[in-house]
Amino acid sequence: MRLSIIFLIGSMLNVTAASMAQQVTFKKNNVTLSQLFKEIRKQTGYSVIWGSEEFNANERMSVDFDHSNLKEVFDKVVAAKDYSYLIDEKTIIIQKLFPKPQIFPEPQKL
């Protein structure tokens, strides 16, 4: 009985690790981000969503991903922009980073 429980837990952890390690292989010059996101959905089943007024999905870039996991892909895609991403189940959400509030030192009394 204990052995069955151990195998069951082990197989659940394996499934979780496999979903987090989705890999993308895609190499193309001058591809739009929208085309890249369609390819990611085709290869992994993950949907990518973003606010159209905030994120320019028609922006072009050259990509070369060879068995790269989703984290590596999105780190590169959003690295040069003021955006972040969140992976929630089978959806990747791209959102604008809000500027960090400036913290001013307490005024000193004279």
Secondary structure, 3 states (H helix, E strand, C coil): CHHHHHHHHHHHHHHHHHHHCCEEEEEEEEEEHHHHHHHHHHHHCCEEEECCCCCCCCCEEEEEEEEEEHHHHHHHHHHCCCEEEEEECCEEEEEECCCCCCCCCCCCCC
